[in-house]
Amino acid sequence: MTTESTKPILIVGGGPVGATLALALQQNGILVTVLEARDRGASYGDQRALALSYGSRLILERLGVWEMLVPQTTAINTIHVSQRGSLGRARLKAEDYAQPALGYVLSYGALSQALDGALLKSALVNVVHNAKVMHVETDDAAALAEYSVAGSGSQRITTQLAVIADGGNSLTNITGIKRSIKDYGHSALVTRVNSELPHENIAYERFTSAGPVALLPNGDEFSLVWTGKDEEIASLLETSDEEFRKLLHRHFGDRVGEFLKVGPRLSFPLRQASLETEVIPHLAIIGNAAQTMHPVAGQGFNIGLRDAWQLADCISKSDPQTWGEETMLQAYRRARHPDTRGGLLFTDFLVNVFSSELVGLPAARSLGLGVLDLVKPFKQRLISKMSFGR
């Protein structure tokens, strides 16, 4: 038996991006239904590190969840950017830009738990857990989502606006969606490491010909993101902890001394993806479902939060009768395009330029880092982009 209902706004995906949208909408008195594939609390133990920009902190403050996150976050007060094999480097300091921090590191699980806690307090948001979306379709009048809860019978929701915020898991079930995908042939290894020297709230971004390596201060440790060719990362996953620590020291250098301890290692493939599809009536796509980018510079997740915040703003400022109509969705697209497109181009540029060993390019990169370190307007523009987008 199939049950049917009608809801004004439907969000597919209750992770941080979908939850941010739901909370922003409920602040404007808008009823929201969220379909989340996982059980409540399933992600709370997820220790993957997220690097939040200062702008993302402001969004979370406005949603009323930042205060409960503070004890679990580590501030990034300085970013140290360098290139292996050269003297060029740049240092960005929060104190130079009137910000309390350049960014913050916390776990995916901690952020999910805080957002879920805020959702539970809202009478305007209904979160349906264990909801598997089988199909989403749209026409000129509305969107229709078909789903089941914990394997039960089929249910349908008709909505003025369906928002896909599940990382793209539902896109294969939607007719007309096209994505442009660029596979870098690289993977990222993530883990936590202890170092001989304290991190002093400094984040390190070190470019090598094999790919960038990032160390993010996280509690008393560092969260490590080590990128490289797929086969190289696969090999690193298989080495002993002792050998891995030696290889990391050789690859990264001496800035934090010896690496003393390494946690469990995981990896994921790196690719860039973006939507080619024009506006589809009564359908919006945000976060990683809309664009996926290389983790260099930590832009992807923060752009996703800005997607959610901007979409909530567009919805709340529109007549409810026009929710999901092409005019509203075009306005959202125009507002977000400079930021999302800029993020895709910026991260792809960094990967391509800093991984090339063309004659003369390493020296030019070294000079470029030196210039960046000396010219304050360049640094100011970079900090503004990393904090707030375009």
Secondary structure, DSSP 8 states (H G I E B T S, - for coil): --EEEEEEEEEE--SHHHHHHHHHHHTTT--EEEE-SS-TTTTTT---EEEEEHHHHHHHHHTT-HHHHGGG-EEE-EEEEEETTSS-EEEEEGGGGT-S-SEEEEEHHHHHHHHHHHHHT-TTEEEE-SEEEEEEEE-SS-EEEEEEETT-SEEEEEEEEEEE-STTTTGGGSTT--EEEEEEEEEEEEEEEEESS--TTEEEEEE-TT--EEEEEETTEEEEEEEEEHHHHHHHHHS-HHHHHHHHHHHH-STT--EEEE---EEEEEEEEEE----BTTEEE-GGGTEE--SGGG-HHHHHHHHHHHHHHHHHTS-GGGTTSHHHHHHHHHHHHHHHHHHHHHHHHHHHHHH---TTHHHHHHHHHHHHHH-HHHHHHHHHHHHH--
